[in-house]
């Protein structure tokens, strides 16, 4: 299957700093990528849809100024958690849509575990 | 609005036996896709199987099969000949195929424990 790489897999930072997480589609071009957040023992919550060359579409309740998303190329989307606080600690997973239309499949990165001290 | 329901927080199965993980869904879309993903303790999401709402036959992928009952709005995952490595969280997911920006929503998940 298609490969989506996410980096870093783990990051620990101090409160108030910003953290950037990268999501790359390694063997296909992805015009659309998605960012999810997963709390322990819970399901994946969609944060935003990242579209190459345009602004991200955020889900209701997600602060766009705190979670900056940039989709600069067809293979790279980044999520920057700005001025991180302990409540931002979570598992963040990106996914990329391979293909177009109804036959497209969603592939996921390995996830990034963020711990804010 | 779309909704995915997985009513089994945890399931146990004996190694080599088959197990069914339940999933029901609700959507107003006429065309949609149903997916199952496996999430081991490492956290990665592994795609298992896909069923389109327009598919008349149930999808199968190796030991995985999807029991799709459109009228009941259910899409249960059947794992045959369970293996110890099947122990993981399993998520049922759905996505509209023609509208909604292809956003995928997930159920709460079912944790599967395979016993030796």
Interface residues (C-beta under 8 A of the other chain):
Chain A: X1 X32 X34 X42 X43 X44 X46 X49 X57 X91 X93 X95 X97 X101 X102 X104 X105 X106 X107 X108 X109 X110 X111 X113
Chain B: X31 X33 X35 X37 X42 X43 X44 X45 X46 X47 X50 X52 X91 X93 X95 X97 X98 X101 X102 X103 X104 X105 X106 X107 X108 X109
